[in-house]
């Protein structure tokens, strides 16, 4: 499992200072960004010459609120590594309150940039993700 860290910023909250549900999706993006860098896929390599990785599905369970200034930990694992898609399982822990703030499953499909059609997950990603793959 990969662990990353971040804080709840002012722009992540609503007028009450609590995390706004739509803005909390940014936590998942931050977790994915940190994970991809950790496994050696830099932002410049995300598109790996000829690939796109659109999000096909997102499931989120919000289990505890976050507030402006809270410290968070992202636990990231690869939940599925299929032929043309993969999923990340992300749990966001609120280190300030000690509670799990949200659990998410994010599914990406690998598309050939030239054709716009699904294609095989590149070997570079398979190799990078293998140590983080879990059985669901």
TAGIDA-V362978 format. One record per pair of residues at least 12 apart in sequence whose C-alpha atoms are under 6 Angstrom apart, sorted by the first residue. I is the first residue (numbers start at 1). GAP is how many residues later the second one is. Records with the same first field share a line. If there is no record, write none. Layout:
I: GAP  GAP
//
This chain:
1: 75  76  131
2: 73  74
3: 71  72
4: 69  70
5: 67  68  69
6: 66
7: 63  64  65
8: 60  61  62
9: 59
10: 58
17: 50  51
18: 48  49
19: 47  48
31: 43
39: 89
50: 62  63
51: 60  61  62
52: 58  59  61
53: 55  56  57
54: 54  55
55: 52  53
56: 51  52
57: 49  50
58: 47  48
59: 45  46
60: 43  44
61: 41  42
62: 39  40
63: 38  39
64: 37
65: 36
70: 26
71: 24  25
72: 21  22  23
73: 19  20
74: 17  18
75: 15  16
76: 13  14
77: 12  55
78: 54  55
79: 54  55
83: 37
84: 25  26  35  36  37
85: 23  24  25
86: 21  22
87: 19  20
88: 17  18
89: 15  16
90: 13  14
91: 12
//
